[in-house]
Amino acid sequence: MKPCLRLFGISILTGLLFSLTLADELYSQAATVQGIITDQETGGALTGANIILTPLEGEGVYGQAADQNGFYQIAGIPSGEYAVRITFIGYTAYEDSLSLEAGENRTISLGLEPDDTELGELVISQQGGAARIQAGRQRVSAADLGRIPTPAGSGDLASYLQAMPGVVTTGDRGGQLYIRGGTPSENMVLVDGTLIYQPFHIIGFFSVFPSELVSSADVYAGGFGPRYSGRTSSVIDVRMRDGNRHVNRASGSLSPFLGEFTAEGPIEAGQASWIASMRHSLIEQTSPHFMSELQPLHFESQYLKMTHFGISDSRCSAMGLRTYDRGQLDFDGGEIFRWNNFIMGGRCVILPVDSDFLFDINTGYSYVSNAVGNSEDPDRFSKASRFALDINLTKYRGEIRFNYGAFIRIKGLNYNMSEQFQAPNFGNVHMLLGGGYVEAGIPLGDRVQFSPGVVTTMYREWYPPSIEPRMQISWQPWGTDNEELHFAAGRYSQPLLGLNDNRDASSLFTAWMPAPVDEVQLQALHFLLGWRQTLTRGVEISVESYHKRLQHIPIAVWSTFARFTTDLALADGRVYGGDVRIEVNRHPFYGFIGYGYSWTEYSSEQEHFGVWFGEPVQNYHPTHDRRHQLNSHMSLILGSYTLGVRWQLGTGLPYTRPIGFDELHFFDDRLPNVRGMFGSQRVLLDRPYGGRTPTYHRLDVSLEREIDTAAGLLTLQAGAINMYDHSNIFYYDVYTHRRINQMPFAPYLSLKLERR
């Protein structure tokens, strides 16, 4: 199978490079119009803006939608006179005319001014929405985040992701996301192109991505293209917004969960801007009063971004982010979990004068440290650092879009597992790797878009070179954006693994290391098939099925009794399922219902299995295998009030059931007094993960009102988490027979003031 995939990948790479050369020759005598479309106030890219060229004489229309950088390029245009129209919903349209000569390369970059008037029908639409899925990808806007009830002054990406079908979380605590059968360490999360290892806070509603800072995010639940490499489950690519380059603004919010302050403004009017944010949790101080029980959880974060805008709306930015999380998941236990992130990144999106290439260059440094144990001397710790340089180029030839680039990664790893596993326990590792990718978007007629691609990675040591072919194809059977059938497939490898003990449902400790067993990478094959349909204006439905094959998953060896130190083994996995989403967006009402079915199974061969069960290979469902999940939320604008309601239901998660207890006596030195002395109590375990926890369900409600005051725009929000106070289980300690639940009924009131 592997030689066939490598041969297929090499064939794709050769074909794409040949196509690029041939396209250069075919379009060398035609005119090209290109540019970057942005928001006039902030300079942020207007993803999906429509650029239309109509001949003043003759027939034919040339058009394109701007990509995530706001970039467009229309090549292969015959010489002549054209009318130009650039539109984006909520912005004033730009209209002009131009004359093109053969071989001319014309740049039209501009910022559109915001306008409350809704534009007419769009020729090309790339707007987001909860039901607008394309080959595993959903585009999320800041407005989408604000629709989910969150106990703070603004929305958050963490709360939004938990409302998506196919996403399983550890609940109100922990900040762990499992996407379509993958583990948290198999998710790639990017902040303006720079990796962040642990972006979700210990309080599950919050992440480093509040709606105040997010411009947009592409969430790939699978089937992502060759630009993203090094992860096997999902990609969350978040673009943070630039500060306002014309006026100063500030906002602050306060709730029992969180205090937050954000400020922005110009460094040089129209040319450079800054934006900064600080967040600090308050639940540890307030929970005894409004929850009637202490929640020993704390987090904080600080963020700064500066942006400079250049010729043709090219821009360069630099950002820094620091986070800190600390807390106890077992309130009566002594173990404290803590982690912190520190990242620095720089990004330039450049459209050189008289060039038909867009350069997207990103460099970043990422660091994470996490530990568990007492505050002075933790039992286990792990540290990981990563320096990355990515050079991405975009080039159009006619209607064919070419993306290609190269990357370098330098990684440092340091961990101490404190004998949790027999091997490995300690490590101090450095890794160097590099590679490149190429991808093409090829229209096959007016209704089919074919996107083949391949990424190759070379390692200085540890692993042999990898070649990963990937492809996406979409078909619009009636030639409009209202209906689309899409398919995606690809091969994925992950050189670094986030190892944790999957025997412990509450464990947040993750140690990053190379493959700990047999030096083989974690690998996956993805297959996606979906249909999206616009039923009527503002009503959309989508259905997507998926299948994944996983190989070389490191897991803890099963034992007949619960114990701290164990060994590691490898497992293979199968994942399949499907999502159904229905979205209604008709002002003043917004509603979404999503149902997800998922089936995840691991298969592992271990010595104990043969002794106890008569078969050396056992198939079981891991701890994140949630079979059914239903999410629904709605918001209704009632004058100056906005009502938000969210209800979610999920069937139980697997766990290994205890079947009894015994007492262990040691005979090493002398015969023990078995009549007068107790031995060491042990918990005896049944087959791995044969039980299921109770069904999880919860209702969250919020009511919000905006008031214009002399001091600024004041937003009042009242709401409650777990409205009917259902006891959802979070963790059960089999040693002490103690059950720890998710958060109880928690009312809150938040205040937010925006100065403009």
VENLINMO-V682313 format. One record per backbone hydrogen bond with DSSP energy under -0.5 kcal/mol. NH is the residue of the N-H (numbers start at 1). CO is the residue of the C=O. E is the energy in kcal/mol with one decimal. If there is no record, write none. Layout:
# VENLINMO-V682313
NH&CO&E ; NH&CO&E
This chain:
# VENLINMO-V682313
5&1&-2.1 ; 6&2&-2.5 ; 7&3&-2.4 ; 8&4&-2.4 ; 9&5&-2.5 ; 10&6&-2.5 ; 11&7&-2.1 ; 12&8&-2.2 ; 13&9&-2.4 ; 14&10&-2.5 ; 15&11&-2.5 ; 16&12&-2.5 ; 17&13&-2.1 ; 18&14&-2.1 ; 19&15&-2.3 ; 20&16&-2.2 ; 21&17&-1.8 ; 22&18&-2.5 ; 23&19&-2.7 ; 24&20&-1.9 ; 25&21&-1.5 ; 26&22&-2.1 ; 27&23&-2.0 ; 28&25&-0.7 ; 30&27&-0.9 ; 31&77&-2.7 ; 32&104&-2.7 ; 33&74&-2.3 ; 34&106&-2.4 ; 35&72&-1.9 ; 37&70&-2.8 ; 38&110&-2.0 ; 39&44&-2.4 ; 40&112&-2.6 ; 43&39&-2.4 ; 46&37&-2.2 ; 47&45&-1.0 ; 48&66&-2.0 ; 49&46&-1.9 ; 50&87&-2.7 ; 51&64&-2.8 ; 52&50&-0.5 ; 52&85&-2.7 ; 53&62&-3.5 ; 54&83&-2.4 ; 55&60&-1.0 ; 56&81&-2.3 ; 57&81&-0.5 ; 62&53&-2.7 ; 64&51&-1.7 ; 66&49&-2.5 ; 67&71&-2.4 ; 70&67&-2.2 ; 72&35&-2.1 ; 74&33&-3.4 ; 75&73&-0.7 ; 75&398&-0.9 ; 77&31&-2.3 ; 80&100&-2.0 ; 82&98&-2.8 ; 83&54&-3.0 ; 84&96&-3.6 ; 85&52&-2.2 ; 86&94&-2.6 ; 87&50&-2.2 ; 91&88&-2.0 ; 92&113&-3.0 ; 94&86&-2.6 ; 96&84&-2.1 ; 98&82&-2.4 ; 100&80&-2.9 ; 104&101&-2.1 ; 106&32&-3.3 ; 106&104&-0.6 ; 108&34&-3.4 ; 108&106&-0.5 ; 110&36&-1.2 ; 112&38&-2.7 ; 115&90&-3.7 ; 129&139&-1.3 ; 132&129&-0.9 ; 133&131&-1.5 ; 134&137&-2.1 ; 137&134&-1.5 ; 138&219&-2.2 ; 139&132&-0.5 ; 140&138&-0.5 ; 140&217&-3.5 ; 142&215&-0.9 ; 145&141&-1.4 ; 146&142&-1.3 ; 147&144&-1.3 ; 148&145&-1.1 ; 149&147&-0.5 ; 152&150&-2.9 ; 156&145&-0.6 ; 157&209&-2.2 ; 159&205&-0.8 ; 160&156&-1.7 ; 161&157&-2.8 ; 162&158&-1.6 ; 163&159&-0.6 ; 163&160&-1.3 ; 164&161&-1.6 ; 167&164&-1.4 ; 168&166&-0.5 ; 168&178&-3.2 ; 170&176&-1.1 ; 174&202&-2.4 ; 178&168&-3.3 ; 179&177&-0.5 ; 180&166&-3.0 ; 180&178&-0.6 ; 182&179&-1.8 ; 186&183&-1.8 ; 187&184&-1.6 ; 188&234&-2.3 ; 189&187&-0.6 ; 190&236&-2.6 ; 191&194&-3.2 ; 192&190&-0.6 ; 192&238&-2.9 ; 194&191&-1.9 ; 196&189&-2.2 ; 201&206&-2.0 ; 204&172&-3.1 ; 204&202&-0.7 ; 206&203&-2.1 ; 208&199&-1.4 ; 211&155&-2.4 ; 213&210&-1.8 ; 214&210&-1.4 ; 215&239&-2.8 ; 216&239&-1.5 ; 217&140&-2.4 ; 218&237&-2.4 ; 219&138&-2.9 ; 219&217&-0.6 ; 220&218&-0.7 ; 220&235&-3.3 ; 221&136&-3.0 ; 221&219&-0.7 ; 228&225&-1.4 ; 229&227&-0.6 ; 230&493&-0.7 ; 233&186&-1.9 ; 234&186&-1.1 ; 235&220&-2.0 ; 236&188&-3.2 ; 237&218&-2.7 ; 237&235&-0.5 ; 238&190&-2.3 ; 238&236&-0.8 ; 239&216&-2.9 ; 240&238&-0.6 ; 241&213&-2.9 ; 245&41&-1.8 ; 249&264&-2.5 ; 250&755&-2.0 ; 251&262&-2.9 ; 252&753&-2.1 ; 253&260&-2.6 ; 254&751&-2.4 ; 255&258&-2.1 ; 259&280&-2.5 ; 260&253&-2.4 ; 261&278&-2.4 ; 262&251&-3.0 ; 263&276&-2.3 ; 264&249&-2.6 ; 265&274&-2.0 ; 267&272&-2.3 ; 268&272&-1.2 ; 270&245&-3.3 ; 271&268&-2.7 ; 272&268&-2.4 ; 273&307&-2.4 ; 274&265&-2.4 ; 275&305&-2.2 ; 276&263&-2.9 ; 277&303&-2.4 ; 278&261&-2.4 ; 279&301&-2.5 ; 280&259&-2.4 ; 281&299&-2.8 ; 282&257&-1.9 ; 283&257&-0.9 ; 285&282&-1.0 ; 286&282&-2.0 ; 287&283&-2.6 ; 289&286&-1.8 ; 290&286&-1.7 ; 291&287&-2.2 ; 292&287&-0.8 ; 293&287&-1.0 ; 296&294&-0.6 ; 297&295&-2.7 ; 298&326&-2.4 ; 300&324&-1.9 ; 301&279&-2.1 ; 302&322&-2.3 ; 303&277&-2.6 ; 304&320&-2.1 ; 305&275&-2.5 ; 306&318&-2.7 ; 307&273&-2.5 ; 308&316&-3.1 ; 309&271&-3.4 ; 310&314&-4.0 ; 313&310&-1.2 ; 314&311&-1.9 ; 315&349&-2.2 ; 316&308&-2.4 ; 317&347&-3.0 ; 318&306&-2.4 ; 319&345&-2.7 ; 320&304&-2.4 ; 321&343&-2.4 ; 322&302&-2.3 ; 323&341&-2.2 ; 324&300&-2.2 ; 325&339&-2.9 ; 326&298&-2.6 ; 327&337&-2.3 ; 328&296&-1.8 ; 331&329&-0.8 ; 333&330&-1.2 ; 336&373&-1.8 ; 337&327&-2.8 ; 338&371&-2.1 ; 339&325&-2.0 ; 340&369&-2.2 ; 341&323&-0.8 ; 342&367&-2.2 ; 343&321&-2.5 ; 344&365&-2.2 ; 345&319&-2.4 ; 346&363&-3.0 ; 347&317&-2.5 ; 348&361&-2.6 ; 349&315&-3.0 ; 350&348&-0.6 ; 350&359&-2.8 ; 352&350&-0.6 ; 355&352&-1.6 ; 358&394&-2.1 ; 359&350&-2.9 ; 359&357&-0.5 ; 360&358&-0.5 ; 360&392&-3.0 ; 361&348&-2.7 ; 361&359&-0.5 ; 362&390&-2.7 ; 363&346&-2.6 ; 364&388&-2.1 ; 365&344&-3.1 ; 366&386&-2.6 ; 367&342&-1.5 ; 368&384&-2.4 ; 369&340&-2.0 ; 370&382&-2.5 ; 371&338&-2.5 ; 372&380&-2.1 ; 373&336&-1.2 ; 374&377&-0.6 ; 379&372&-1.1 ; 380&372&-2.0 ; 381&416&-1.9 ; 382&370&-2.3 ; 383&414&-3.3 ; 384&368&-2.4 ; 385&412&-2.7 ; 386&366&-2.3 ; 387&410&-2.8 ; 388&364&-2.5 ; 389&408&-2.0 ; 390&362&-3.2 ; 391&406&-2.6 ; 392&360&-2.4 ; 392&390&-0.5 ; 393&404&-3.0 ; 394&358&-1.7 ; 395&402&-2.3 ; 397&400&-2.7 ; 400&397&-1.9 ; 401&441&-2.0 ; 402&395&-3.1 ; 403&439&-3.1 ; 404&393&-2.0 ; 405&437&-2.0 ; 406&391&-1.9 ; 407&435&-2.3 ; 408&389&-2.0 ; 409&433&-2.9 ; 410&387&-2.4 ; 411&431&-2.9 ; 412&385&-2.2 ; 413&429&-3.1 ; 414&383&-2.7 ; 415&427&-2.1 ; 416&381&-2.8 ; 417&425&-3.6 ; 420&417&-1.2 ; 422&566&-3.1 ; 427&415&-1.8 ; 429&413&-2.5 ; 431&411&-2.6 ; 433&409&-2.2 ; 434&458&-2.3 ; 435&407&-2.0 ; 436&456&-1.7 ; 437&405&-2.1 ; 438&454&-1.9 ; 439&403&-2.9 ; 440&452&-2.1 ; 441&401&-3.0 ; 442&440&-0.7 ; 442&450&-3.6 ; 443&441&-0.6 ; 444&448&-3.2 ; 445&443&-0.8 ; 447&444&-0.5 ; 448&444&-0.7 ; 449&474&-2.5 ; 450&442&-3.0 ; 451&472&-3.4 ; 453&470&-2.3 ; 454&438&-2.0 ; 455&468&-1.6 ; 456&436&-2.6 ; 457&466&-2.1 ; 458&434&-3.5 ; 460&432&-2.4 ; 463&461&-1.8 ; 466&457&-2.4 ; 468&455&-2.9 ; 469&467&-0.6 ; 470&453&-2.8 ; 471&489&-2.6 ; 472&451&-1.4 ; 473&487&-2.6 ; 474&449&-2.4 ; 475&485&-2.9 ; 476&447&-3.0 ; 477&475&-0.8 ; 479&476&-2.0 ; 483&480&-0.8 ; 484&532&-2.2 ; 485&475&-2.8 ; 486&530&-2.5 ; 487&473&-2.5 ; 488&528&-1.9 ; 489&471&-2.2 ; 490&526&-1.6 ; 491&469&-1.7 ; 492&524&-2.7 ; 494&522&-2.2 ; 497&513&-3.0 ; 499&497&-1.0 ; 499&511&-3.1 ; 502&500&-1.0 ; 504&501&-1.8 ; 505&503&-0.7 ; 507&504&-1.3 ; 511&499&-2.7 ; 512&510&-0.6 ; 513&497&-2.0 ; 515&495&-0.6 ; 520&517&-1.1 ; 522&494&-1.4 ; 523&551&-1.9 ; 524&492&-2.4 ; 525&549&-2.0 ; 526&490&-2.5 ; 527&547&-1.7 ; 528&488&-2.8 ; 529&545&-2.2 ; 530&486&-2.6 ; 531&543&-3.0 ; 532&484&-2.6 ; 533&541&-3.1 ; 534&482&-2.7 ; 535&533&-0.7 ; 535&539&-1.6 ; 536&539&-1.2 ; 539&536&-2.4 ; 540&583&-2.6 ; 541&533&-2.8 ; 542&581&-2.3 ; 543&531&-2.8 ; 544&579&-2.2 ; 545&529&-3.2 ; 546&577&-2.4 ; 547&527&-2.2 ; 548&575&-3.2 ; 549&525&-1.8 ; 550&573&-3.0 ; 551&523&-2.4 ; 553&571&-3.2 ; 554&552&-0.6 ; 555&569&-2.8 ; 557&567&-2.8 ; 562&683&-2.2 ; 566&420&-1.8 ; 569&555&-2.5 ; 571&553&-1.9 ; 572&603&-2.3 ; 573&550&-2.1 ; 574&601&-2.4 ; 575&548&-2.4 ; 576&599&-2.0 ; 577&546&-1.9 ; 578&597&-2.2 ; 579&544&-2.7 ; 580&595&-2.5 ; 581&542&-2.6 ; 582&593&-2.5 ; 583&540&-3.0 ; 584&591&-3.0 ; 585&538&-3.5 ; 586&589&-1.9 ; 589&586&-3.6 ; 590&635&-2.5 ; 591&584&-2.7 ; 592&633&-2.4 ; 593&582&-2.3 ; 594&631&-3.2 ; 595&580&-2.6 ; 596&629&-2.9 ; 597&578&-2.7 ; 598&627&-2.0 ; 599&576&-2.2 ; 601&574&-2.4 ; 602&620&-3.2 ; 603&572&-2.8 ; 604&618&-2.1 ; 605&570&-0.6 ; 606&604&-0.6 ; 606&616&-2.0 ; 610&606&-1.0 ; 611&607&-1.3 ; 612&608&-2.4 ; 613&609&-2.7 ; 614&609&-0.5 ; 614&610&-0.9 ; 615&609&-0.9 ; 618&604&-2.4 ; 620&602&-2.4 ; 622&620&-0.5 ; 625&622&-1.8 ; 626&624&-1.5 ; 627&625&-0.6 ; 629&596&-1.8 ; 630&649&-3.0 ; 631&594&-2.9 ; 632&647&-2.1 ; 633&592&-2.2 ; 634&645&-2.4 ; 635&590&-2.6 ; 636&643&-2.3 ; 637&588&-2.3 ; 638&636&-0.6 ; 638&641&-3.1 ; 639&637&-0.6 ; 641&638&-2.0 ; 642&704&-2.5 ; 643&636&-2.9 ; 644&702&-3.0 ; 645&634&-2.5 ; 646&700&-2.8 ; 647&632&-2.7 ; 648&698&-2.1 ; 649&630&-2.7 ; 650&696&-3.2 ; 651&628&-2.3 ; 654&622&-0.6 ; 655&691&-1.6 ; 657&655&-0.6 ; 659&684&-2.7 ; 660&684&-1.0 ; 662&682&-1.6 ; 664&680&-3.0 ; 665&663&-0.5 ; 674&672&-1.4 ; 677&673&-2.1 ; 680&664&-2.6 ; 681&679&-0.6 ; 682&662&-2.7 ; 684&660&-3.0 ; 684&682&-0.6 ; 685&560&-3.4 ; 686&657&-2.8 ; 690&687&-1.1 ; 691&655&-2.5 ; 693&653&-2.3 ; 696&650&-3.4 ; 698&648&-2.0 ; 700&646&-3.0 ; 701&720&-2.0 ; 702&644&-2.6 ; 703&718&-3.0 ; 704&642&-2.6 ; 705&716&-2.6 ; 706&640&-1.3 ; 707&714&-3.2 ; 709&707&-0.6 ; 709&712&-2.3 ; 712&709&-0.7 ; 713&754&-2.2 ; 714&707&-3.1 ; 714&712&-0.6 ; 715&713&-0.5 ; 715&752&-3.2 ; 716&705&-2.9 ; 716&714&-0.5 ; 717&750&-2.3 ; 718&703&-2.7 ; 719&748&-2.3 ; 720&701&-2.4 ; 721&746&-2.1 ; 723&699&-3.7 ; 725&722&-2.3 ; 728&726&-1.3 ; 730&740&-2.9 ; 731&740&-2.4 ; 733&738&-3.0 ; 734&732&-0.8 ; 737&733&-1.5 ; 738&733&-1.1 ; 740&731&-3.6 ; 742&728&-3.7 ; 746&721&-2.3 ; 747&290&-0.5 ; 748&719&-2.6 ; 750&717&-3.0 ; 751&254&-2.3 ; 752&715&-1.9 ; 753&252&-2.7 ; 754&713&-2.3 ; 755&250&-3.4 ; 755&753&-0.5 ; 756&754&-0.5
